[in-house]
Amino acid sequence: MSFSSDSFYGYSVKNIDGEEVSLEAYKGKVLLVVNTASKCGYTPQYEGLQEIYTEYKEQGFEILGFPANNFMGQEPGSNEEIKEFCTAKYNVEFQMFSKVSVKGEDQHPLFAMLTESENPDFKGNIKWNFEKFLISKDGTLLHRFRSGVKPTDKEMKDAIEAALKN
């Protein structure tokens, strides 16, 4: 399956407050799309995500966080509870969206496209919370990172910086 900017920007998603947001609003920005969870061993990555968001946001970088309860029930809360948790515990300022399914029969179409799109890393199902998809300014999937890659790891920051330069 090919991944084009038309297909990426063609999606609308609900933000954490339930308001419809067109991904077209993010055209021209480098994006990191992440499936998140509040009760996971990787949950402290919220801190690193906020750190890189703060570091790069002035250069046209955005993080789109999508809570998902697909892995051992590690995101059981409502959107309101998730928002409160992210704000109170991690001071999250980047955009969080309504809870979605990132795999299985009820997989959100955006994640179906992201997981099946060609990229230099790998494709296929998301294996756990906090997988990351780096999207270019023109809506192309540049890289995909598994959960174990921290947001502040050199390979992640190098990829973000390279995308911001293009």
HELIX and SHEET records of a PDB file:
HELIX    1   1 SER A    5  TYR A    9  1                                   5    
HELIX    2   2 LEU A   23  TYR A   26  5                                   4    
HELIX    3   3 GLN A   45  TYR A   56  1                                  12    
HELIX    4   4 LYS A   57  GLN A   59  5                                   3    
HELIX    5   5 ASN A   79  TYR A   90  1                                  12    
HELIX    6   6 PRO A  109  GLU A  116  1                                   8    
HELIX    7   7 LYS A  154  LYS A  165  1                                  12    
SHEET    1   A 2 SER A  12  LYS A  14  0                                        
SHEET    2   A 2 GLU A  20  SER A  22 -1                                        
SHEET    1   B 5 GLN A  95  MET A  96  0                                        
SHEET    2   B 5 PHE A  61  PRO A  67  1                                        
SHEET    3   B 5 VAL A  30  THR A  36  1                                        
SHEET    4   B 5 LYS A 132  ILE A 135 -1                                        
SHEET    5   B 5 LEU A 141  PHE A 145 -1                                        
END                                                                             
